[in-house]
Amino acid sequence: MEGIKEKETEQNAAVEQKEAPSVFTVALDIFEGPMDLLLFLVEQESLSIYDIPISRITEDFLDFLEKIQKLNVEVATGFLVMSTRLMRIKLKLMLSITPEEKKEAEEEKKQLEEELLEYKRMKEKARFLRERLDQRRNVFFRSQRIIPQDEYTVEVSLFDLANVFKDMMKLASAGVKEILEDPVTLEEKIEDIRNGLKEIPEISLFSLWNQRSILELIVTFLAILELIRRKQIICFQKVPLGEILIRKGEKFSP
Amino acid sequence: MKDRNEAVKVLELLIYISGRPLAESKLEELLELDNAALHEIISELNKRLEERAGPLFLEKISGGWQFSTKPEYGEWVKKFLKKELVLHLSPQSLEVLSIVLYRGPITRIEVESVRNCDSAQSLKTLLEKKLIKPAGRKMVPGRPLLYRVTENFYQYFGIQDPDDLPAWEEL
């Protein structure tokens, strides 16, 4: 168990360099989970991962747990589960009499070995990624568009507009009970929107839906379509699927 | 594009302007070239860059092309950006990342069953650093989220082609 001691000391030093919270959390920190400890024990003694001497490993594993428990460390459940598993396999191997029992025990052992192998593979790939990352430490690349976000606009299609209109009608019809005669004309609405744009450069389409009646809502929508046709306004989004905004178009006349 | 000399320049322009690795299919479409012709143009650009001996090099990242800085000029980039931009990842996060890379799309529980310990925090870190992303849900009870690596990941780790990764079984 000398290896573990060394590892603990190393880790102690590392932790103290940081903030030294509690020296005793260390031993478990270094073995992240029971697989980690198991793999360490197997590799420390240069044992074959394909045929673990269960009895020896179980002993080592329990030794380690006992040691850290003496340090008043609360052992994560995973470690306890693993020690139970090890002991069960060990007992089954020892006590199995019939060929079926023996086979079952062997299978359970094999399952553990496979899991351990999978774990080792994962460790290996993590090491590969670490090396990769280290090689790339000083390599940079462009990761964003040079076009500033606020000038990046997405054209809105008629389909998008129709969808918004449909949603708005749904909302509006829920709150309105009676359609009254409405004096608002298309020309008036167009002027309204144009006046709005003279004061504010960008108007949210959503804010225009706040109307008194369904008829007025429809007139507003028609006004927007008419203004788009006359190229007096442009509907756009700052990001795909973002809020639809309107602004002055190329033929907007004061 | 007929004029080869011009095509090399336009290729450089397009890769420069794109904020992310530019896919070969996209380049073929833009330059109106077939794949073989595109590759010729790419190697020509590569040659010119080498002759120029500038701070940038052309590299392939998961099927697309981008300019990257030569490592020896990294210090200047850091100086310009005034901060350490180096990606820091804990050993745990790297383990989780390797599982997501090889076994993704994969759920948190599946990641944890390989590592035999809690991996929620690492997954969160990797999501924040945009190295992994949700990729739908698994059709099992609870409909857990599946995770996979992002294009960002390939850029950061300089992986040209996922097929070039060492095999999982390799030890």
Chai-1 contact restraints between the chains, C-beta under 6 A:
chainA,res_idxA,chainB,res_idxB,connection_type,confidence,min_distance_angstrom,max_distance_angstrom,comment,restraint_id
A,E32,B,Q92,contact,1.0,0.0,6.0,A-B,restraint_1
A,E32,B,C117,contact,1.0,0.0,6.0,A-B,restraint_2
A,G33,B,R115,contact,1.0,0.0,6.0,A-B,restraint_3
A,G33,B,N116,contact,1.0,0.0,6.0,A-B,restraint_4
A,G33,B,C117,contact,1.0,0.0,6.0,A-B,restraint_5
A,P34,B,N116,contact,1.0,0.0,6.0,A-B,restraint_6
A,M35,B,N116,contact,1.0,0.0,6.0,A-B,restraint_7
A,G78,B,C117,contact,1.0,0.0,6.0,A-B,restraint_8
A,E118,B,V114,contact,1.0,0.0,6.0,A-B,restraint_9
A,R121,B,W168,contact,1.0,0.0,6.0,A-B,restraint_10
A,M122,B,E95,contact,1.0,0.0,6.0,A-B,restraint_11
A,M122,B,S98,contact,1.0,0.0,6.0,A-B,restraint_12
A,M122,B,I99,contact,1.0,0.0,6.0,A-B,restraint_13
A,M122,B,V114,contact,1.0,0.0,6.0,A-B,restraint_14
A,E124,B,L171,contact,1.0,0.0,6.0,A-B,restraint_15
A,K125,B,S98,contact,1.0,0.0,6.0,A-B,restraint_16
A,A126,B,L94,contact,1.0,0.0,6.0,A-B,restraint_17
A,A126,B,E95,contact,1.0,0.0,6.0,A-B,restraint_18
A,A126,B,S98,contact,1.0,0.0,6.0,A-B,restraint_19
A,F128,B,P166,contact,1.0,0.0,6.0,A-B,restraint_20
A,L129,B,L94,contact,1.0,0.0,6.0,A-B,restraint_21
A,L129,B,S98,contact,1.0,0.0,6.0,A-B,restraint_22
A,R130,B,L94,contact,1.0,0.0,6.0,A-B,restraint_23
A,R132,B,F157,contact,1.0,0.0,6.0,A-B,restraint_24
A,R136,B,G158,contact,1.0,0.0,6.0,A-B,restraint_25
A,R137,B,V86,contact,1.0,0.0,6.0,A-B,restraint_26
A,N138,B,P71,contact,1.0,0.0,6.0,A-B,restraint_27
A,N138,B,G74,contact,1.0,0.0,6.0,A-B,restraint_28
A,V139,B,S68,contact,1.0,0.0,6.0,A-B,restraint_29
A,V139,B,T69,contact,1.0,0.0,6.0,A-B,restraint_30
A,V139,B,P71,contact,1.0,0.0,6.0,A-B,restraint_31
A,F140,B,T69,contact,1.0,0.0,6.0,A-B,restraint_32
A,F140,B,V77,contact,1.0,0.0,6.0,A-B,restraint_33
A,F141,B,Q66,contact,1.0,0.0,6.0,A-B,restraint_34
A,F141,B,S68,contact,1.0,0.0,6.0,A-B,restraint_35
A,R142,B,G19,contact,1.0,0.0,6.0,A-B,restraint_36
A,Q144,B,G19,contact,1.0,0.0,6.0,A-B,restraint_37
A,R145,B,G19,contact,1.0,0.0,6.0,A-B,restraint_38
